[in-house]
């Protein structure tokens, strides 16, 4: 099964926009109500047996099952009789809101994410149609259940052979967008190791350092716009909450955030295509991105967007037939790529790798990229003495500020 996602900007009418807003609000209320049920059930089971709180206790009968996606979907049918507004929303859209809550709890149990939180007005920004009708796409139009035909800017052609699996409506500061997921009943082979190999080390001084000695300066998308963002947020704080001027000021803040995210993603895509030129294998380090984002340099790590860059690079490698693999990131800056001897931990201020055993000198990030390359080649069964072939040339004479 092969899946691709196509993103287009919608051209809805005013009546359709009003329906979109109403559906988002109904999905938010269903999400919050379902979260309340689960939270009350958990609190009723966490109270002590021999003591009660001085304020109150959650008392729910013992035979009451734990709320989950399936029994809450059954309760949704009864809620439609009590709240007629829910009947105007497609049933599958409301079930997907419950499915989102279920996924949030699964992420909390399996990936140690935080406890799901309630969504205040305006925080629910998307809803999903898991199924569409027959032939839902025409030239510049998409047919959505209970909404009818909605126009969109068709910036590129969609393949006729695939089947449109689902559609997601997303609200952003710049307008409404639709994500169309297209599936094909085919199995595409994964790229195999071949051609020239390259190792990539990411960092904050240089965004990437390649094993062949290229250093790319890290662009500071958020930091450069932080001064303007501070000014816009100060204007929001001076407006009366809920007023029209407050909403306009909030929209300007959201537009700036969207502009920063679009610039970062565009740069990542261009960089990934540049890396894949004349390359058959790409090896990167498997980093603990969550730990990096919570450290003292978390803001700069999030501004760099290492996780998004790795995902885009992996997608680009798959499209262009380049082999992609992550390798162990431990001690990449403490091992000499020439002789393999561990040189010890370096301070962040030390930017040059100097091996006391073999005398190999290189930029610290380049040496780490060369270690990543050697680990990647060993993982795919290639053992090459890079120094004997003259591929490790030592410290670069000039740092390139732009790789594009």
C-alpha positions as CSV (number, residue, x, y, z in Angstrom):
1,X,0.0,0.0,0.0
2,X,1.5,3.3,-1.1
3,X,0.1,6.6,0.2
4,X,0.7,10.2,-0.7
5,X,-0.8,13.4,0.8
6,X,-1.8,16.3,-1.4
7,X,-2.3,19.8,0.2
8,X,-4.5,22.4,-1.5
9,X,-5.9,25.8,-0.3
10,X,-9.7,25.9,-0.3
11,X,-11.9,28.6,-1.7
12,X,-15.0,28.2,0.5
13,X,-18.0,30.5,0.5
14,X,-19.1,32.5,3.6
15,X,-21.8,29.9,4.4
16,X,-19.2,27.1,4.1
17,X,-16.8,28.9,6.4
18,X,-19.6,29.3,8.9
19,X,-20.2,25.5,8.8
20,X,-16.5,24.8,9.1
21,X,-16.4,27.0,12.2
22,X,-19.4,25.4,13.7
23,X,-18.1,21.9,13.1
24,X,-14.8,22.7,14.7
25,X,-16.6,24.0,17.8
26,X,-18.8,20.8,18.0
27,X,-15.7,18.6,17.7
28,X,-14.1,20.6,20.4
29,X,-17.0,20.1,22.8
30,X,-17.2,16.4,22.0
31,X,-13.4,16.1,22.7
32,X,-13.7,18.0,26.0
33,X,-16.7,16.0,27.2
34,X,-15.1,12.7,26.4
35,X,-11.9,13.8,28.2
36,X,-14.0,14.8,31.2
37,X,-15.5,11.3,31.4
38,X,-12.1,9.6,31.2
39,X,-10.6,12.0,33.8
40,X,-13.5,11.5,36.3
41,X,-13.2,7.7,35.9
42,X,-9.5,7.8,36.6
43,X,-9.9,10.1,39.7
44,X,-12.7,7.8,41.1
45,X,-10.3,4.9,41.0
46,X,-7.4,6.8,42.5
47,X,-9.0,7.8,45.8
48,X,-7.9,6.1,49.0
49,X,-10.0,3.3,50.5
50,X,-9.7,4.3,54.2
51,X,-9.9,8.1,53.8
52,X,-11.9,10.7,51.9
53,X,-11.0,14.2,50.8
54,X,-12.3,17.1,52.9
55,X,-13.7,18.7,49.7
56,X,-15.2,16.0,47.5
57,X,-14.6,12.6,46.0
58,X,-15.4,11.2,42.5
59,X,-17.8,8.3,43.2
60,X,-18.5,6.2,40.1
61,X,-20.0,2.6,40.5
62,X,-17.5,-0.2,40.4
63,X,-19.2,-2.0,37.5
64,X,-18.8,1.1,35.3
65,X,-16.3,0.2,32.5
66,X,-13.3,2.4,31.7
67,X,-14.3,4.9,29.0
68,X,-12.6,4.2,25.7
69,X,-13.2,5.0,22.0
70,X,-15.8,2.3,21.4
71,X,-18.2,2.9,24.3
72,X,-17.9,6.7,23.9
73,X,-18.9,6.3,20.3
74,X,-22.0,4.5,21.5
75,X,-22.7,7.3,23.9
76,X,-22.3,9.8,21.0
77,X,-25.5,8.4,19.4
78,X,-27.5,9.1,22.6
79,X,-26.0,12.5,22.9
80,X,-27.3,13.5,19.5
81,X,-30.8,13.2,20.8
82,X,-30.1,15.4,23.7
83,X,-28.1,18.0,21.8
84,X,-29.6,18.6,18.3
85,X,-26.6,20.6,17.1
86,X,-24.5,17.4,17.0
87,X,-26.9,16.0,14.4
88,X,-25.8,18.7,11.9
89,X,-22.2,17.3,11.9
90,X,-21.2,14.2,10.0
91,X,-21.1,11.3,12.4
92,X,-17.7,10.1,11.2
93,X,-16.2,13.6,11.9
94,X,-17.3,13.4,15.5
95,X,-15.9,9.9,15.8
96,X,-12.6,11.1,14.5
97,X,-12.5,13.7,17.4
98,X,-12.9,10.8,19.8
99,X,-10.2,8.9,17.9
100,X,-7.9,11.8,18.4
101,X,-8.5,11.6,22.1
102,X,-7.8,7.9,22.1
103,X,-4.5,8.5,20.3
104,X,-3.5,11.1,22.8
105,X,-4.0,8.5,25.7
106,X,-2.0,5.9,23.7
107,X,0.8,8.4,23.2
108,X,0.7,9.1,27.0
109,X,1.0,5.4,27.8
110,X,3.5,4.3,25.2
111,X,5.6,7.4,24.5
112,X,5.5,9.1,27.9
113,X,3.6,12.1,26.6
114,X,1.8,14.4,28.9
115,X,-1.8,13.9,30.1
116,X,-4.3,15.2,27.4
117,X,-5.5,18.7,28.1
118,X,-8.8,20.4,27.4
119,X,-9.1,22.5,24.3
120,X,-10.2,26.1,24.8
121,X,-12.2,27.9,22.1
122,X,-10.1,28.3,18.9
123,X,-7.6,25.5,19.7
124,X,-9.4,22.8,17.6
125,X,-8.1,23.6,14.1
126,X,-8.9,20.5,12.0
127,X,-11.4,17.8,11.5
128,X,-11.2,14.6,9.4
129,X,-13.5,12.9,6.9
130,X,-12.2,9.2,7.1
131,X,-14.3,8.2,4.0
132,X,-15.4,10.1,0.9
133,X,-17.9,9.2,-1.8
134,X,-17.4,7.9,-5.3
135,X,-15.3,10.2,-7.5
136,X,-15.0,13.0,-4.9
137,X,-12.5,15.0,-6.9
138,X,-13.3,17.0,-9.9
139,X,-11.4,19.9,-11.6
140,X,-10.8,22.3,-8.7
141,X,-13.5,20.9,-6.5
142,X,-13.8,18.3,-3.7
143,X,-17.1,16.8,-2.5
144,X,-17.3,16.5,1.3
145,X,-20.1,14.6,3.1
146,X,-22.9,16.9,4.3
147,X,-21.0,19.9,2.9
148,X,-21.2,19.3,-0.8
149,X,-18.7,20.7,-3.3
150,X,-16.0,23.0,-2.1
151,X,-13.7,24.7,-4.5
152,X,-9.9,24.7,-4.0
153,X,-6.8,26.1,-5.8
154,X,-5.5,23.1,-7.8
155,X,-1.8,24.0,-7.9
156,X,-0.9,20.6,-9.5
157,X,-2.6,17.7,-11.1
158,X,-3.6,14.7,-9.1
159,X,-3.2,11.1,-10.4
160,X,-6.3,9.4,-11.7
161,X,-5.1,5.9,-10.8
162,X,-5.1,6.4,-7.0
163,X,-8.1,6.3,-4.6
164,X,-8.8,9.2,-2.3
165,X,-8.9,7.6,1.1
166,X,-9.7,10.6,3.4
167,X,-9.7,14.3,3.6
168,X,-8.7,16.6,6.4
169,X,-9.8,20.2,6.7
170,X,-7.3,22.5,8.4
171,X,-7.7,26.1,9.6
172,X,-4.7,28.3,9.4
173,X,-4.0,32.0,9.7
174,X,-3.8,32.3,5.9
175,X,-7.1,30.4,5.2
176,X,-8.6,27.0,5.0
177,X,-6.7,24.0,3.5
178,X,-7.6,20.4,2.6
179,X,-5.3,17.4,3.0
180,X,-6.2,14.7,0.5
181,X,-4.7,11.3,1.2
182,X,-4.4,9.2,-2.0
183,X,-3.7,5.4,-1.8
184,X,-2.5,2.9,-4.4
185,X,-2.7,-0.9,-4.0
186,X,0.9,-1.3,-4.9
187,X,4.1,-2.1,-3.0
188,X,7.1,0.0,-4.0
189,X,10.5,-1.5,-3.2
190,X,12.7,0.4,-0.8
191,X,16.0,1.8,-2.1
192,X,19.0,-0.4,-1.7
193,X,22.6,0.7,-0.7
194,X,24.4,1.9,-3.8
195,X,26.6,4.7,-5.1
196,X,28.4,7.4,-3.2
197,X,27.8,7.5,0.6
198,X,27.6,10.6,2.8
199,X,27.4,11.0,6.6
200,X,25.6,14.0,8.1
201,X,26.0,15.5,11.6
202,X,23.6,18.2,12.7
203,X,24.3,20.9,15.2
204,X,23.6,24.5,16.2
205,X,26.9,26.1,15.1
206,X,26.6,24.5,11.7
207,X,23.2,23.1,10.8
208,X,24.7,20.2,9.0
209,X,28.3,19.0,8.5
210,X,28.9,16.4,5.8
211,X,31.6,13.7,5.8
212,X,33.2,15.3,2.7
213,X,33.9,18.5,4.6
214,X,31.0,20.8,3.8
215,X,29.6,23.0,6.6
216,X,26.2,24.7,6.3
217,X,25.5,27.6,8.5
218,X,22.3,27.3,10.6
219,X,19.5,29.7,9.5
220,X,17.8,31.4,12.5
221,X,14.2,31.6,11.4
222,X,12.5,32.1,14.7
223,X,15.3,34.1,16.4
224,X,15.5,36.6,13.5
225,X,11.7,37.2,13.8
226,X,11.6,37.2,17.6
227,X,11.8,41.0,17.9
228,X,8.8,41.5,15.6
229,X,6.9,38.7,17.3
230,X,7.5,40.3,20.7
231,X,6.0,43.6,19.4
232,X,2.9,41.9,18.0
233,X,2.3,39.9,21.2
234,X,2.6,43.1,23.2
235,X,-0.2,44.6,21.0
236,X,-2.3,41.6,21.7
237,X,-1.9,41.9,25.5
238,X,-3.1,45.5,25.3
239,X,-6.4,44.7,23.6
240,X,-9.6,43.7,25.4
241,X,-10.0,39.9,25.2
242,X,-12.7,38.9,22.8
243,X,-12.9,42.2,20.9
244,X,-12.5,42.6,17.2
245,X,-9.2,44.4,17.6
246,X,-7.9,41.6,19.8
247,X,-8.8,39.0,17.1
248,X,-7.1,41.0,14.4
249,X,-3.9,41.3,16.6
250,X,-4.0,37.6,17.3
251,X,-4.3,36.8,13.6
252,X,-1.2,38.9,12.9
253,X,0.7,36.8,15.5
254,X,-0.5,33.6,13.9
255,X,0.4,34.8,10.4
256,X,4.0,35.5,11.5
257,X,4.3,32.0,13.1
258,X,2.9,30.4,9.9
259,X,5.4,32.5,7.8
260,X,8.3,31.3,10.0
261,X,7.2,27.6,9.7
262,X,6.8,27.9,5.9
263,X,10.3,29.4,5.5
264,X,11.8,26.6,7.7
265,X,10.0,23.9,5.8
266,X,10.9,25.4,2.4
267,X,14.6,25.6,3.4
268,X,14.6,22.0,4.6
269,X,13.1,20.7,1.4
270,X,15.7,22.6,-0.7
271,X,18.5,21.3,1.5
272,X,17.3,17.7,1.3
273,X,17.2,17.8,-2.5
274,X,20.7,19.3,-2.6
275,X,22.0,16.5,-0.4
276,X,20.5,13.8,-2.6
277,X,22.3,15.2,-5.7
278,X,25.0,12.7,-6.8
279,X,24.5,10.6,-3.6
280,X,23.4,7.0,-3.3
281,X,23.4,6.5,0.5
282,X,22.7,9.0,3.3
283,X,23.4,8.3,6.9
284,X,22.3,10.5,9.8
285,X,22.4,10.2,13.6
286,X,19.5,8.9,15.6
287,X,19.1,11.7,18.1
288,X,16.9,12.0,21.2
289,X,15.0,15.1,19.8
290,X,12.7,15.3,22.8
291,X,15.6,15.5,25.2
292,X,17.3,18.2,23.1
293,X,14.1,20.3,23.0
294,X,13.9,20.3,26.8
295,X,17.5,21.3,27.4
296,X,19.0,24.7,27.9
297,X,19.3,25.2,24.2
298,X,15.8,23.9,23.5
299,X,14.6,27.1,21.8
300,X,17.4,26.9,19.2
301,X,17.0,23.2,18.7
302,X,13.3,23.7,18.0
303,X,14.1,26.7,15.7
304,X,16.5,24.4,13.7
305,X,13.8,21.8,13.3
306,X,16.0,18.7,13.3
307,X,13.1,16.2,13.5
308,X,11.3,17.9,10.5
309,X,14.5,18.0,8.5
310,X,15.1,14.2,9.1
311,X,11.5,13.4,8.0
312,X,11.7,15.5,4.9
313,X,15.2,14.1,4.1
314,X,13.9,10.6,4.4
315,X,10.9,11.3,2.1
316,X,13.2,13.0,-0.4
317,X,15.6,10.0,-0.4
318,X,12.7,7.6,-1.0
319,X,11.4,9.7,-3.9
320,X,14.8,9.9,-5.6
321,X,15.9,6.4,-4.9
322,X,18.6,7.2,-2.3
323,X,19.2,4.8,0.6
324,X,18.5,6.5,4.0
325,X,19.4,5.1,7.4
326,X,19.8,6.4,11.0
327,X,22.8,5.2,13.0
328,X,23.7,5.3,16.7
329,X,24.6,8.8,17.8
330,X,26.5,8.0,21.0
331,X,30.1,9.3,21.2
332,X,30.3,10.4,17.6
333,X,32.4,13.5,18.6
334,X,34.6,11.4,20.9
335,X,35.9,8.9,18.4
336,X,38.6,9.5,15.8
337,X,37.4,8.5,12.3
338,X,40.9,7.7,11.2
339,X,42.1,5.2,13.8
340,X,38.9,4.6,15.8
341,X,40.4,5.5,19.1
342,X,38.2,7.2,21.7
343,X,39.7,10.7,22.3
344,X,37.5,11.6,25.3
345,X,34.7,14.1,25.8
346,X,35.2,17.6,24.3
347,X,33.9,20.9,25.5
348,X,31.5,22.7,23.3
349,X,34.0,25.5,22.8
350,X,36.5,23.0,21.2
351,X,35.6,23.1,17.5
352,X,38.6,21.1,16.2
353,X,39.2,17.4,16.4
354,X,42.8,16.5,17.1
355,X,43.7,12.9,17.6
356,X,46.7,12.3,19.9
357,X,47.1,8.7,18.6
358,X,47.3,9.2,14.8
359,X,47.5,13.0,14.6
360,X,44.4,13.4,12.4
361,X,43.0,16.9,12.4
362,X,39.6,17.9,11.2
363,X,36.7,20.1,12.1
364,X,34.8,18.7,15.1
365,X,31.5,18.4,13.2
366,X,33.1,17.0,10.1
367,X,34.9,14.3,12.1
368,X,31.6,13.4,13.8
369,X,29.9,13.1,10.3
370,X,32.8,10.8,9.2
371,X,32.2,8.6,12.2
372,X,28.5,8.5,11.3
373,X,29.5,7.5,7.7
374,X,31.7,4.7,8.9
375,X,28.9,3.4,11.2
376,X,26.4,3.5,8.4
377,X,28.7,1.7,6.0
378,X,29.3,-1.0,8.6
379,X,25.5,-1.3,9.1
380,X,24.9,-2.0,5.4
381,X,27.9,-4.3,5.1
382,X,30.4,-2.0,3.5
383,X,33.9,-1.8,5.1
384,X,36.1,0.8,3.5
385,X,39.3,2.5,4.7
386,X,38.3,6.0,3.9
387,X,41.7,7.5,4.5
388,X,43.4,5.1,2.2
389,X,41.1,6.1,-0.6
390,X,41.7,9.8,0.1
391,X,38.1,10.6,1.0
392,X,38.8,12.1,4.4
393,X,40.8,15.3,3.7
394,X,41.0,16.8,7.1
395,X,39.8,20.2,8.3
396,X,38.2,22.3,5.5
397,X,39.9,25.6,4.6
398,X,36.6,27.5,4.1
399,X,33.2,27.3,5.8
400,X,30.4,27.6,3.3
401,X,27.6,29.9,4.6
402,X,25.1,28.5,2.1
403,X,24.7,25.1,0.5
404,X,21.9,26.1,-1.8
